[in-house]
Amino acid sequence: MHLKINPKLEIPTNEIQWRFSRSSGSGGQNVNKTESRVEIVFNVFESKSLTPFQKYRISSKAKTKFINGCICIVVQNKRTQYQNRQLALSRLASTLRELL
């Protein structure tokens, strides 16, 4: 599976790192049992799907979203890990579209 950014660019899922942890906030009784908080990390400089120009453009425009060459997205809005994963992927795609 690939994350589609635009008609010419797709990011392979093996270039995205996932981390899961327990979410703070709503969730009822499951809040202390399930790891619904999702963090994804996309290393721009190690990506094989981006051209050198795209890497430069992202790094020059993404001052607040760019940490050590990576774009990090954290989502804990939804109650399930699956919903947070989908939301995180969509936010990563929109962030990359915005920067490119």
BAKE-431852 format. One record per residue (C-alpha): x, z, y; residue in one letter. Coordinates in steps of 0.001 Angstrom, whole numbers, plus 500000, padded with zeros to 6 digits. Layout:
<vonus>
XZYA
...
</vonus>
This chain:
<vonus>
500000500000500000M
501186499195503498H
500161500505506893L
499042497486508924K
500152497683512564I
499325494130513632N
499030490726511885P
502827490351511814K
503908493925511039L
503196496182508092E
505002499452507353I
505556500215503640P
504337503673502680T
507739504560501224N
509086504608504810E
506665507412505739I
507443511010504813Q
504573513421504171W
504441517196504532R
501474519412503766F
500806523004504735S
497968525413505263R
495931524668508322S
494987527194510950S
491485527120512314G
488181526211510737S
487794525821507012G
485822528836505921G
486997530443502713Q
489293527527501879N
491493527991504955V
493960530227503099N
493878528286499816K
494211524596500563T
497019522710502242E
494918520524504509S
497354520290507452R
499202516959507343V
502442515992509041E
503858512495508775I
507320511469509873V
508343507853510424F
512068507295510992N
512267504308513312V
516008503686513017F
516026503744509197E
513012501453508881S
513681498150507133K
510429496609508355S
511238496814512087L
513536494389513859T
516378495713516051P
514395494679519141F
511310496585517953Q
513435499676517277K
514920499458520768Y
511509498989522357R
510031501990520538I
512990504224521363S
512968503262525045S
509215503742525537K
508489506755523313A
510079509583525271K
507566512294524371T
506695511155520831K
510256510435519701F
512305513227518095I
515717512485516518N
514775508856515929G
511452509779514322C
507811509619515289I
506046512765514079C
502272513112513835I
500531516374512901V
496835516513512066V
494736519509511105Q
491388518569512662N
489431517957509454K
488692520296506567R
490168518163503795T
493690516894503288Q
492384513401502536Y
490575513144505888Q
493633514457507728N
495860511944505900R
493634509059506967Q
493543510307510548L
497341510741510634A
497905507176509388L
495499505808511950S
497246507748514738R
500655506487513605L
499391502896513587A
497852503214517054S
501003504888518398T
503181502051517090L
500775499438518463R
500896501148521846E
504718501286521870L
505233497703520723L
</vonus>
